[in-house]
Amino acid sequence: MALSSVTNVIRTKLDVRTFSPKEVSWEDKLAILDAARMAGSGMNSQHWRFILIDKKEDLQKLADISLTGRWVSGSNFAVVVLTDSRYAWHLLDAGRAITNMMLEAWSRGIVSCICTGYNEEALRSWLKIPQPYAIAGFIGFGYPVKRIIGKKNRLPLEQVAFHGKFGEPIKRQRS
């Protein structure tokens, strides 16, 4: 059975933290942001907001504010993802938007990685993020330094999925 292009993107997409200096086009940046906008949201609230960071000095500042994402300074651009914390499901919706962006990027040959470790007060102050928006994290994007072969190391489906109740293994063939 042939894999669909969506299945192929999902099965091969990897997180990458090193980037080439090659510029990502404005059109690709907009397409990636538009993929986030197209994500589902609880009650169709569309409460997420996105801040595009693409100046080298701003990417360096984002890296300096980061606790775990210093690598973002080498990216071509980053997107800070905000959600309205008044919605109980706001972080789930952030994940949906982030996934859409990362998969859209991968389908265009653009790699990415998410960062959720940063000085929140410094980031909020620098980007003038108002309450009640929560900072869900940021994603760095760019072209890979070298060709990436998307081979994942994942547990077998039978170890992570159950049928009917927890602990009942799912089988590849229905009986």
Secondary structure, 3 states (H helix, E strand, C coil): CCCCHHHHHHHHCCECCCECCCCCCHHHHHHHHHHHHCCCCHHHCCCCEEEEECCHHHHHHHHHHECCCHHHHHCCEEEEEEEECCCCCHHHHHHHHHHHHHHHHHHCCCEEEEECCECHHHHHHHHCCCCCEEEEEEEEEECECCCCCCCCCCCCHHHHCECCCCCCECCCCCC
